[in-house]
Amino acid sequence: MNKHGFFATIIALLILPAAARAQDGRAAPRVEVGAQYSSLTITPPGFRSENSPAVGARVTYNFTDYFAVEAAANLSVEDAARTYTTGGRYQQLQAGVKVGRRWRRFGLFAKARPGFISFGEAGRPDFAPVLGPGGVIELPFIAEGRKTHFSADVGGVVEFYPSRRVVVRFDAGDTLVRYGEHDEFGPAITLPGGGVRQTVIRAPAEVAHNFQFEAGVGFRFGGGAEVEPEAGGAGAAGLRRFEVGAHFTTLFFNTPESRFNELNFPPFRDNFGAGTRPEEGFGARVGFNLNEHFAVEAEGNFFPREEFANNSSGGSAKQFQAGVKAGRRWERFGLFAKARPGFVNFSRTLRLTGTEVIPFGGQQFVVGRFDIESRTYFSMDVGGVVEYYPLRRFFTRFDFGDTLVRYGERRDAGSDPARPVRDIRPETEHNFQFSAGVGVRF
């Protein structure tokens, strides 16, 4: 074979499979744009991990059915705790490649996307000049500023195609963040002539592993011939009665009242009482469809991260909801409303067993004695559901809504020695919850 014949053979091997895919409708549209929900577990050096939800967008260009380049950007919706490397809301950009295999109704891929993550309110050591008894002294404090770190997103992608132009996508993997060298406050040292000076040390660079989950939908256009949808949607062969599924979920706990909420001191406020606490978890669900419009279902979730013990919601959380789902189902998707009562359990809450008064600095302070116990509260999940049906027996599902938690009456140590015990009144907190998962119908 001469060189012209060799090149002709190579070109035929590259072109003919693509042409065949275009004829049977399997050639992927070239361009994809989509929106997504993201949940990133942030683990800064020297500090405990925290969950940080975000929203974002993605654009993908498919060179073939097996290879694509893409870029994704996320913006967090909650402030991260301020540390020497993180703090405030972050912006994340990842761009790289996606490689795998695509079938008619789903695709499996691996991804590798370098990029960066930038925090707007990261801490850094600083000193403020203050006039003291012996003259001007430098008072140490934590200043804030932007810090940007290199990141790399490595993981897997599962895609479902309810129609030729719509893609439902789930990403899971490890987002590595390289925190560069940075300054931190070191130990205070005593000066020879008296007094104390706060030192600053240089911390080494460190790479942290962070789990990240993304779920979203997109629109595909360009390339390939249009085809009719494959038979087998929700109504193609009658109603499927039973459903089982698994999902990833994020619950934004609004912290109930605590004694420490009254303290205007950020470290106490962050750890013991105020604001929103996002928790990531996973769970399973079973359902029974009474007809095309009405179903009963039950769901259980587990949130593994351990929160500091407090008088209401410490430790890890478990959730169970059971109720009804009502709406309308079409060939390729369904829209529903849901109302599901249930309960939320916290593994490490504080129960007041007594108090004692401790004198200090000429004043008396009340200190409580506590036992650690599990505590359960009534909850109510109200919201909406969007389902996509890429196959007759398979579906993807997105849930969003308000999970109300009714915190019962609790007791805490009061700050007044004349009133050592105070009752915390019952209260109901609203908590946004988002879930994304897959299921099988039979």
Secondary structure, DSSP 8 states (H G I E B T S, - for coil): --HHHHHHHHHHHHHHHHHHHHHHT-S--SEEEEEEEEEEEE--TTS--EEEEEEEEEEEEESSSSEEEEEEEEEESS-B---SS--B-EEEEEEEEEEEEE-SSEEEEEEEEEEEEEEEEEEEEEEEEEEETTEEEEEEEEEEEEEEEEEEEEEEEEEEEEETTEEEEEEEEEEEEEE--EEEEEEEEE-TTS-EEEEEEEE--EEEEEEEEEEEEEEEESSS------S-STTTTS---EEEEEEEEEEEEE----GGGG---HHHHHHHT-SEEEEEEEEEEEEEESSSSEEEEEEEEEEEEEE--BTTT-EEEEEEEEEEEEEEE-SSEEEEEEEEEEEEEEEEEEEEEEEEEEEETTEEEEEEEEEEEEEEEEEEEEEEEEEE-SSSSEEEEEEEEEEEEEE--EEEEEEETTEEEEEE--EEEEEEEEEEEEEEE-
